Every structure is written in C-alpha cells, then in structure tokens.
Amino acid sequence: MLLDSRTEEQQAAAADKLQPELALASLRKVLGLQPDHPEALAELQEVQQIAIEERQNIAKEEFLQQQQHQQPELP
C-alpha cells in the first residue's frame, strides 16, 4: 500500500478542487440530463464555467500565499 505523503490540509484542498466536478456529475445524474438537450447543455456549460472560475480563484490564492511565505516582511 502506498502512503500519501501529502498533509491533511493538502488533501482537503485537493478534495475541494474536485467539488465542482462532483456537483456537475450529481446534477446530471439527478436531473437525468443529456448534453444534447439545449437546456441541459446551457446548464452544464454554466456549471463548468463556475468550476473553472473556482479553480482559477484557488490557484490565485495559493500563489499569493506562496508569495507571502517566500518574501520576508519588511519592518
């Protein structure tokens, strides 16, 4: 068995990144939507766009946190 070397915080962050995809899959399953239906396609595209924006926001936050940790604070 391989041990995951990531911290619990890193694992939680990775799981959070998957939430939009899980929500999309759940939406499709619950509503029985097929991508060839115009309403379904529009809804899926909207959810996918939100997921993309969320991932970009997470990446920006992570980048800013890394920058703060790398730069010493000035008095």
N, C-alpha and C positions, 0 to 999 in steps of 0.2 A: 504494500500500500504506500502510495506517495503522500508525504505530508505537505500541506500547503504552507509555504514559508511566509505568506502574506499575513499581516496583522489582522486582528478582527476589524479594525477601523477600515483597512484597505478592502477587506472582503465585503463589508457593509456598503462601502462606496461603489464597489463593482456591482453589487446587487441592486443598488439604487439606480444605476445606469440602465439596468435591464427592465425596470418598471414600465417605461412607455411601451416597449415591445410586448411585455406580458399583457398590458392593458389592451393593446391593439388585438392581440390574439383572442383575449376574452371577449372583446366587443364583437368580433367576427363570429365567434362560436355562439354566444348568447343570442345575438340577433339573427343568426343564420344568414348573414350577408354574403353575397358573392361579389367579387370585384367587378363583374361585368354589369351590375346594376348601377345606373348613374348616381343614385342617392348614396349607395354603399361606397362607390368609388370616391365620391366627394368627401364623405365622412372619413374614409381611410386615409385619404391624402391629407386631410386636416390633422388627424391624429399623428400621422407620420411627420408632418411639419412641426407639430408641437414637440415630438420626440427629438427631432433634430435640434431645435432651439434649446431644449433642456440639456442635451449633450454638450452643445456649444457653451452654455452657461456654466456647466460643471467644469468643462475644460478651462474656461477663463478663470474661475475661482481657484482651481488647482494651480494654475500658472501663477496667479497673484500670490497665493500662499507660498509657493516655492520661492518666488522673488523676495518676499518679505523675510524668509528664513535665510536666504543667501546674503542679503545685504545687512551689514551691521547698522544699528541705529545710531544716528548722529546725536550728540548731546545738545 
